[in-house]
Amino acid sequence: MLREKICLECVAIIDYALAAMFWSTLFMASITVRNLETDLKERLRRRAADHGRSMEDEVREILRTTLADDQSALHPAEAIRRLFAPLGGVDLEIPKRQPMREPPDFSR
């Protein structure tokens, strides 16, 4: 039961990671910030003007530089490896190849 649960969780994590990688290459994410204080918005506008950027570009740059050193954002493959590392590895036996079967005859 535990092995089946872990296997299903693994499949779900891998499916999510693959979907995230696929969709992130097609679409850029966007966010909306509501209830931003007037003073904060004005400081952002001035900062953007000082750097010769739009407010939107300035926010992107702030997020990039702030999150660049964030070690909590793991690559999905690394997160999966860390999740299953305590369980140890599995050595699977590779079955020997069998001769090819004759194709079915549907002429009858």
SEPA-331257 format. One record per residue: residue number from 1; residue in three letters; x, y, z of N, C-alpha, C in turn. Coordinates in Angstrom, 2 decimals. Last residue first. Example, Ala and Ser with C-alpha at 12.3 -4.5 7.8 and 13.67 -1.06 7.14 Angstrom:
PT  resi  resn      n.x      n.y      n.z     ca.x     ca.y     ca.z      c.x      c.y      c.z
PT     2   ser    12.85    -2.25     7.08    13.67    -1.06     7.14    12.90     0.03     7.87
PT     1   ala    13.19    -5.69     7.80    12.30    -4.50     7.80    13.20    -3.30     7.80
END
This chain:
PT  resi  resn      n.x      n.y      n.z     ca.x     ca.y     ca.z      c.x      c.y      c.z
PT   108   arg    -7.87   -15.30   -42.67    -8.94   -16.29   -42.62   -10.29   -15.66   -42.44
PT   107   ser    -5.91   -13.38   -42.43    -6.45   -13.67   -43.77    -7.63   -14.64   -43.73
PT   106   phe    -4.46   -12.61   -40.27    -5.86   -12.20   -40.30    -6.52   -12.54   -41.64
PT   105   asp    -2.06   -13.83   -38.29    -2.57   -14.00   -39.66    -4.08   -13.71   -39.65
PT   104   pro     0.32   -11.99   -36.37    -0.92   -12.73   -36.51    -1.38   -12.76   -37.97
PT   103   pro     3.89   -12.57   -36.77     2.73   -11.67   -36.73     1.44   -12.47   -36.91
PT   102   glu     5.82   -14.50   -34.52     5.24   -14.38   -35.86     4.06   -13.43   -35.78
PT   101   arg     7.97   -12.81   -32.23     6.87   -13.71   -32.55     6.45   -13.50   -34.00
PT   100   met    11.50   -12.71   -31.88    10.26   -12.07   -32.28     9.20   -13.12   -32.61
PT    99   pro    13.06   -14.19   -28.99    12.92   -14.06   -30.44    11.56   -13.43   -30.77
PT    98   gln    13.69   -11.99   -26.21    13.10   -13.21   -26.76    13.07   -13.06   -28.28
PT    97   arg    16.23   -10.71   -24.12    15.37   -10.59   -25.31    14.92   -11.95   -25.77
PT    96   lys    16.02   -10.86   -20.58    16.69   -11.22   -21.83    15.71   -11.08   -22.98
PT    95   pro    15.28    -8.00   -18.50    14.97    -9.33   -19.04    15.72    -9.58   -20.35
PT    94   ile    17.16    -6.60   -16.04    16.78    -6.41   -17.43    16.51    -7.78   -18.03
PT    93   glu    16.20    -5.92   -12.81    16.79    -6.93   -13.68    16.27    -6.71   -15.10
PT    92   leu    16.94    -2.97   -11.07    15.99    -3.74   -11.85    16.72    -4.72   -12.75
PT    91   asp    17.61    -1.85    -8.02    18.28    -2.45    -9.16    17.29    -3.34    -9.88
PT    90   val    16.83     1.17    -6.54    16.30    -0.13    -6.92    17.09    -0.62    -8.12
PT    89   gly    17.87     3.15    -3.68    17.69     2.85    -5.10    17.13     1.46    -5.32
PT    88   gly    16.19     4.80    -0.91    17.24     4.02    -1.55    16.92     3.74    -3.00
PT    87   leu    14.56     6.47     0.45    14.05     5.12     0.18    15.10     4.22    -0.44
PT    86   pro    15.78     8.96     0.55    15.77     8.13     1.76    15.30     6.70     1.53
PT    85   ala    15.27     9.92    -2.14    16.60     9.47    -1.73    16.58     8.62    -0.46
PT    84   phe    12.82    11.06    -2.80    12.92     9.61    -2.82    14.29     9.08    -2.39
PT    83   leu    13.24    13.83    -2.50    12.06    13.20    -1.90    12.25    11.68    -1.78
PT    82   arg    15.51    14.36    -4.00    15.57    14.51    -2.55    14.40    13.82    -1.85
PT    81   arg    14.44    13.90    -6.59    15.56    13.10    -6.09    15.64    13.17    -4.57
PT    80   ile    12.49    15.92    -6.71    12.08    14.51    -6.77    13.19    13.62    -6.20
PT    79   ala    14.15    18.17    -6.66    13.13    17.99    -5.61    12.68    16.53    -5.56
PT    78   glu    15.57    17.79    -9.01    16.28    17.76    -7.73    15.31    17.56    -6.58
PT    77   ala    13.52    18.13   -10.88    14.23    16.84   -10.81    14.98    16.71    -9.49
PT    76   pro    12.75    20.85   -10.46    11.84    19.74   -10.14    12.55    18.39   -10.03
PT    75   his    15.14    22.84    -8.77    14.71    22.27   -10.04    13.83    21.08    -9.71
PT    74   leu    14.05    24.82    -5.98    14.80    23.71    -6.56    14.27    23.36    -7.94
PT    73   ala    14.14    27.50    -4.28    13.51    27.14    -5.55    14.36    26.07    -6.24
PT    72   ser    15.72    28.12    -2.15    14.56    27.26    -1.89    13.88    26.81    -3.18
PT    71   gln    17.68    29.92    -2.66    18.05    28.50    -2.79    16.86    27.58    -2.58
PT    70   asp    17.84    32.89    -4.20    16.90    32.07    -3.45    17.21    30.59    -3.69
PT    69   asp    19.25    34.69    -5.66    20.00    33.94    -4.65    19.11    33.01    -3.83
PT    68   ala    17.26    35.81    -7.26    18.39    35.13    -7.89    19.16    34.26    -6.90
PT    67   leu    15.28    37.35    -6.17    15.10    35.90    -6.13    16.26    35.12    -6.73
PT    66   thr    16.20    39.95    -6.57    15.85    39.51    -5.22    15.80    37.99    -5.14
PT    65   thr    16.57    40.12    -9.33    17.73    40.27    -8.44    17.43    39.78    -7.03
PT    64   arg    13.89    39.62   -10.24    15.05    38.81   -10.69    16.19    38.90    -9.70
PT    63   leu    12.39    41.66    -8.96    12.13    40.25    -8.68    13.30    39.36    -9.07
PT    62   ile    13.57    43.90   -10.16    13.59    43.75    -8.69    13.36    42.29    -8.33
PT    61   glu    12.92    43.43   -12.84    14.32    43.46   -12.42    14.45    43.28   -10.91
PT    60   arg    10.11    43.62   -12.75    10.76    42.38   -13.20    12.20    42.32   -12.71
PT    59   val     9.87    46.30   -11.94     9.38    45.23   -11.06    10.02    43.90   -11.44
PT    58   glu    10.92    47.52   -14.24    11.58    47.70   -12.94    11.16    46.61   -11.96
PT    57   asp     9.05    46.87   -16.17    10.43    46.36   -16.29    11.17    46.46   -14.96
PT    56   glu     6.89    48.33   -15.08     6.79    46.88   -15.25     8.17    46.25   -15.37
PT    55   met     7.77    50.94   -15.28     7.52    50.38   -13.96     7.46    48.85   -14.02
PT    54   ser    10.49    51.10   -17.67     9.08    51.23   -17.31     8.90    50.64   -15.91
PT    53   arg    13.68    52.70   -17.11    12.82    51.56   -17.41    11.36    51.92   -17.13
PT    52   gly    15.77    54.29   -16.19    15.38    54.36   -17.60    14.51    53.18   -18.03
PT    51   his    16.30    54.46   -13.55    16.99    53.41   -14.29    16.62    53.38   -15.76
PT    50   asp    14.61    56.53   -12.81    16.06    56.67   -12.56    16.87    55.64   -13.35
PT    49   ala    12.15    55.34   -13.39    12.61    56.48   -14.19    14.11    56.69   -14.03
PT    48   ala    12.08    53.42   -11.34    12.07    53.00   -12.74    12.58    54.12   -13.64
PT    47   arg    11.99    55.16    -9.12    13.12    54.22    -9.29    13.22    53.76   -10.74
PT    46   arg     9.50    56.40    -9.56    10.75    57.18    -9.56    11.97    56.29    -9.78
PT    45   arg     7.79    54.17    -9.36     7.81    54.97   -10.58     9.11    55.77   -10.68
PT    44   leu     8.30    53.37    -6.72     8.61    52.47    -7.82     8.70    53.24    -9.13
PT    43   arg     7.27    55.59    -5.38     8.71    55.27    -5.26     9.15    54.32    -6.36
PT    42   glu     4.59    55.31    -6.12     5.33    56.51    -6.54     6.84    56.26    -6.44
PT    41   lys     3.93    52.91    -4.86     3.83    53.00    -6.31     4.64    54.20    -6.82
PT    40   leu     4.26    53.70    -2.20     5.10    52.64    -2.76     5.10    52.69    -4.28
PT    39   asp     2.23    55.63    -1.96     3.63    56.01    -1.74     4.57    54.97    -2.37
PT    38   thr    -0.07    54.07    -2.37     0.26    55.15    -3.30     1.73    55.55    -3.18
PT    37   glu     0.13    50.52    -2.02     0.08    51.85    -1.41     0.55    52.90    -2.42
PT    36   leu    -1.86    48.31    -3.82    -0.50    48.83    -3.64    -0.60    50.25    -3.09
PT    35   asn    -4.09    46.66    -4.37    -3.99    47.40    -3.10    -2.56    47.86    -2.80
PT    34   arg    -2.64    44.00    -6.32    -3.73    44.88    -5.94    -3.42    45.58    -4.61
PT    33   val    -0.82    42.99    -8.93    -0.66    43.37    -7.53    -1.75    44.38    -7.21
PT    32   thr    -0.83    40.24   -11.00    -1.45    41.53   -10.75    -1.31    41.81    -9.27
PT    31   ile     1.40    38.54   -13.21     0.77    38.71   -11.92     0.15    40.10   -11.87
PT    30   ser     2.17    36.02   -15.63     1.88    37.40   -15.28     1.21    37.43   -13.92
PT    29   ala     4.48    34.04   -17.50     3.56    34.22   -16.38     3.32    35.71   -16.16
PT    28   met     4.49    33.26   -20.92     5.12    34.00   -19.83     4.08    34.19   -18.73
PT    27   phe     4.33    30.12   -22.55     3.68    31.32   -22.03     4.53    31.96   -20.94
PT    26   leu     6.03    28.03   -23.38     5.05    28.60   -24.29     4.51    29.95   -23.84
PT    25   thr     7.62    27.25   -21.31     8.30    27.62   -22.55     7.34    28.27   -23.54
PT    24   ser     5.82    26.60   -19.37     6.64    27.79   -19.13     7.40    28.19   -20.39
PT    23   trp     4.73    24.22   -20.33     3.93    25.45   -20.41     4.78    26.69   -20.18
PT    22   phe     6.91    22.42   -19.88     6.32    22.60   -21.20     5.60    23.94   -21.29
PT    21   met     7.39    22.58   -17.13     8.47    22.92   -18.06     7.90    23.20   -19.44
PT    20   ala     4.87    21.77   -16.16     5.38    23.11   -15.84     6.48    23.52   -16.82
PT    19   ala     4.78    19.15   -17.12     3.78    20.12   -17.58     4.28    21.54   -17.33
PT    18   leu     6.92    18.02   -15.68     6.95    18.05   -17.14     5.97    19.09   -17.68
PT    17   ala     5.96    18.37   -13.04     7.23    18.97   -13.46     7.31    19.08   -14.98
PT    16   tyr     3.59    16.85   -13.06     3.54    18.29   -12.80     4.80    18.97   -13.30
PT    15   asp     4.64    14.30   -13.56     3.69    14.89   -14.49     3.63    16.40   -14.31
PT    14   ile     6.21    14.02   -11.24     6.87    14.05   -12.55     5.94    14.67   -13.58
PT    13   ile     4.19    14.03    -9.29     5.25    15.04    -9.26     5.92    15.15   -10.62
PT    12   ala     2.69    11.79   -10.06     2.06    13.10   -10.02     3.11    14.21   -10.04
PT    11   val     4.58     9.76    -9.75     4.02    10.02   -11.07     3.40    11.41   -11.12
PT    10   cys     4.95     9.94    -6.96     6.07    10.15    -7.88     5.56    10.49    -9.27
PT     9   glu     2.43     9.25    -6.01     2.94    10.58    -5.74     4.08    10.93    -6.69
PT     8   leu     2.37     6.59    -6.90     1.40     7.54    -7.43     1.86     8.97    -7.20
PT     7   cys     4.48     5.55    -5.32     4.57     5.50    -6.77     3.61     6.51    -7.40
PT     6   ile     3.46     5.89    -2.75     4.68     6.60    -3.13     4.80     6.65    -4.64
PT     5   lys     1.27     4.12    -2.94     1.06     5.54    -2.65     2.27     6.36    -3.08
PT     4   glu     2.58     1.68    -3.36     1.65     2.19    -4.37     1.42     3.68    -4.19
PT     3   arg     4.02     1.47    -0.94     4.75     1.54    -2.20     3.86     2.10    -3.31
PT     2   leu     1.89     1.26     0.88     2.78     2.42     0.95     3.52     2.60    -0.36
PT     1   met     0.83    -1.19     0.00     0.00     0.00     0.00     0.87     1.25     0.00
END
